[in-house]
Amino acid sequence: MARRKYVVGNWKMNGLSDAISEAQAIFSAATGHQSVDVALCPPFTLISAMVAAAPGAAVGGQDCHSATSGAFTGSVAAPMLADIGAGVVIVGHSERREGFSESDADVQAKAEAGLAAGLSVILCCGEPREVRESGGAIDFVLAQIAGSVPASFDPHQLAIAYEPIWAIGTGLVPTVADVAAMHGAIRGALAARFGDVADDMRLLYGGSVNGENAAELLDAGDVDGALVGGASLTAAKFVPIIAAADALG
Ligand code: PEP
């Protein structure tokens, strides 16, 4: 079965209450693009309001704890996200792996927690610039995949986002050939470990995706969607990316 395109916005630590109208505009426009699944992951503080403002839309968290409850000050558990109507969670973003020292094992445990809570999980991976320059990007990312993808899952509930760290928020993007090579390698590794299940998993590209480059990146081999940071904050910038995915769907 063909994989539907999937476009996810990661708002990071951006947005106050007045940003909900922007989310409404995005989800409203997305209803006109039926061949693509769209999700927004705002800060935790906006999830409930976004769910209320856009009933039925896919809203998610940008992280979750691996435990279901306990003495983890400041953390949010996956069942808590589900409890307030979130349907999605991002785990293993490089800003978490680097800034909060999250290991592959941590990311795997968070992914398992998200799956167990019934959330659609987006598991991120990606290499730093020096690894890309030394020619080791594919080996680096496949090691992350080996260490952080759970042992079992419903392939429709787990997507992988390949986000080269040097491309996030920089305006730099890999060549389409490099994206296709990486995504092909990721799918190959998933197929070697999980068999046919890998065919149903969606592999997203992330890193400086915008309305101008989205069509080309989304059309690359084994690219099933995009994880978008800066360009997901406004309907004016995000809807063209959704439309580009829809046109390929
Ligand atoms: C991200 O943080 O997931 C991301 C891809 O950011 P940007 O689109 O701004 O590069």
Residues whose N, C-alpha, C, O or C-beta is under 5 A from the ligand:
A	BS01	PEP	N10 A167 I168 G169 T170 G206 G207 S208 V209 L227 V228 G229 G230 A231
